[in-house]
Amino acid sequence: MPATAPDPLDDPRAPLTRERTHLADSRAALRAMREDVEALDIKDVAANWVNAQVLTRQIDERIKALADLSDTPLFFGRLDYLHAPGAEQAEGADGERFYIGRRHVHDADGDPMVIDWRAPVSQPFYRASKKDPMDVGLRRRFGYTGGELTAYEDEHLSDPSETAATSKLLQQEIERPRVGPMRDIVATIQPEQDEIVRSGLGGTVCVQGGPGTGKTAVGLHRVAYLLYAHRERLARTGTLVIGPNRSFLHYIEQVLPALGELSVQQATVDDLVAQVEVRGTDEARAAVLKGDARMAEVLRRALYAQVTMPTEPVVVVRGSRRWRVPAYELEEIVRELLGREIRYGAAREALPQRIAHAVLVQMERAGEAPDDRVQDAVARNSAVKAAVKAVWPPADPAKLVLRLLSDGEFLAEHAAGILDEDEQKAVLWARPVRSVKSATWSSADAVLIDEAADLIQRTHSLGHVVLDEAQDLSPMQYRAVGRRCTTGSATVLGDLAQGTTPWATRSWDEALAHLGKSEGVIEELTAGFRVPTDVITYASRLLPHIAPGLTPVASVRENPGFFEVRAVEEVAEVVGACEELLRHEGSTGLIAADARVPALAEALTAAGIGFLAPGEETTEETRLTLVPASLAKGLEYDYVVLDEPRAVVDGEPDERTGQRRLYVALTRAVSGLIVAHTGPLPEQLTGGTAG
């Protein structure tokens, strides 16, 4: 039955049966769409081998995008309009009906069976309300068990006699136990989230959101929406999702494919700047200084200091003629190139052509008629090459950073007025290093090399970049990300309260400035959909101490969740708490200070309890993950046992960072949390605590 066909008034079947029939018909239509693509013969349309390869890849991607995931509902809602939507949205009679799903599905005649959630006609599913029904008479939500449609729930938005009520199916979907990687929230997007998701490609959006507000999901769904609305443009320019670590990226990697989007790349910041092998770490002060935006100017000075003004003329010999470009004219050319503020490498490539042009001017004055080939030949002349090498030598970004960090005099010369003597000493290596390969580079050093590389040659810009857990980036890391979207836009996601690096972001305005997107719009999500009320209320006791200006998350969950603060005497009791929670459906995370993880791993093994490391996919057989507190950010579990909160705080270099790490660990639970402690709790948590 097409999506636009009204229910026959005399249909004897129950509504649920009719909806199941439509689901079966839609799945059959999707299979037919896939089979049509699989049957395509490109022999007659592929002009050559390259075209054939491109078409084959496109067809393979289309086949993957049309996969029907048996445990994923093909549609999750229905809209019955009072009148036909605008002609630019759909065609048909008044009172059209649309099934809203993860992708578009049509029947053999091309009539829609399921409408993509990103289409304009689907927007009222997320935004329509009693106050503004958006011409929707009925909004229906569907409930599923596995892939089977088992329930539905109706809202008559245009009926004044019906009072607004909280959707039970919506609550169930939000609270549904989660095993495996992160899933999409396409069925539960809220109006304030939808507004961010559908914001335009041209603008950068920064989303401040506390735990459980859905900021990561909003960012991923915004990518999916932008790919739908601007597919051709983003196919050319590319999209990228940047996460804090590999575990996090593995956790979120299935969200976009589930929405039919297979072309989005994923990386960490370290991946982006991987021009050298990182084998070392910096002390906190050195890392903070190397990540300071002032280092960009130090690098720029050091690089352009290699340019020297010519003191000798260039003499070009061609046949029996000698053409002389005097030193003062060469200096004018060099100063003009410096004044244009173009990349070091681009200016160096332009210099021989400028010198050759000066020679051609002399040739023309002498009555010759040189053409472009002559200019190119002069630019390749050995005398011109020698002059360019002397005046504007080639530059290697890693060698430049190597010299800055190992040569105190060189650093002092170019950091004068930028870094004081103590700061210079902090960033200098203890011992000089002879070569790039022998250097023990740190992550912060790699970012400096990336900055230097961009000064030499412009970094390729993508169409859109999503930066998640952004609060932990240094200013120089923001600059590295910003270089990847200079001509595109960005979605920045984070929570200032969860900043756990010594260089953590202090304000989003500052972050956007370092990113090169000062015009970006800052949005705040404060409604919590993931963390239970009792849990977020307890964790929010830390907020006045770690981020006093932020609005606490207000949980909209009707189920308060399971929460207990439990005094224990030994590790075996922590293991027992895990066993207790594993009796419930869903995933369980045991989060502990990094230093306590080995002992807990040993205790779990001794008890015969299998467990995973962060990033490894949970299964029905193994649903416990042992999580070092340093890797907990961005992850979520149905149930969490938090081991020894004081140890989490003490595991960080300072009290504030430790409290922020604890705030992260406390807010990973979706349904229940046990806080297990042997020693005293941090005093910020003790007021009114049970247990």
Secondary structure, DSSP 8 states (H G I E B T S, - for coil): --TT----TT--S-HHHHHHHHHHHHHHHHHHHHHHHHT---TTT--SHHHHHHHHHHHHHHHHHT---TTS-SEEEEEEESS---TTT--S-SS-EEEEESS-EE-TTS-EEEEETTSGGGHHHHH--SS--TTEEEEEEEEEETTEEEEEEEE-TT-TTS-----HHHHHHHH----SS----TTT--HHHHHHHT--TTS-EEEEE-TTS-HHHHHHHHHHHHHHHTHHHHHHH-EEEEESSHHHHHHHTTHHHHTT----EEEEHHHHT-SS-B-----HHHHHHHTSTHHHHHHHHHHHTT-----S-EEEEETTEEEEE-HHHHHHHHHHHHHTT--HHHHHHHHHHHHHHHHHHHHHHTT----HHHHHHHHT-HHHHHHHHHHS----HHHHHHHHHH-HHHHHHHHTTTS-HHHHHHHS-SS--S-TTTS-B-HHHHHHHHHHHHHHS-----SEEEE-SGGG--HHHHHHHHHTTSSSEEEEEE-GGG--STT--S-HHHHHHHHT-TT-EEEEE-EESSS-HHHHHHHGGGHHHH-TTS---EE--SS--EEEEEE-SSHHHHHHHHHHHHTSSS-EEEEE-GGGHHHHHHHHHHTT---B-TTS---SS--EEEEEGGG-TT--EEEEEEE-HHHHHHTSSSHHHHHHHHHHHHT-EEEEEEEEESS---GGGTTT---
